[in-house]
């Protein structure tokens, strides 16, 4: 990826067709130095004024050019409650700004 990136995180309600934006953030790939970017609550659109998002909350993005683990980040993994369905046809998950 190169250039401007916008990331939106939604709360998907399985019992409804609606999706609520939890937060939104934007950055340019030129801002990445090293392997990660960290955004605090004050940096996140929607979450910055939302009392449901904790004041100590943050979003950390970890980047790698290969699928191998990055030295120093070996312990990162999804929580047991995080389920990623890569075989979905949901347009929200498969959305691509270049299509």
Phi, psi and omega in degrees: 000140175218142176107206181279134180237134171239128180241127176243135176248126182247152167263108182271124179263112184294334182271002184216159178275356183273155177224131179259133177286123176275310175204165177219140176218156180224145176202165175254141182299339177293344180279351183278118175235117186092216185250353186216159171231138179238131179241123176277172182307319182293342180269352188258118175299146182077311184284333186300332180245014182261118180293340178286337178271120186298147180300328180273000182295148178207162176238126179244125177255129180245127185248146177211144177275350181222164179284352180291153178296144178273133180301129182095349180240017185299333184275357179287131175200160178292146172296154181302337181276354181270119180243126179247119180257097182281348182262020182273155174254009179302120184296336178292320181283325183265012183293135179222126184292348181262001181270000000 
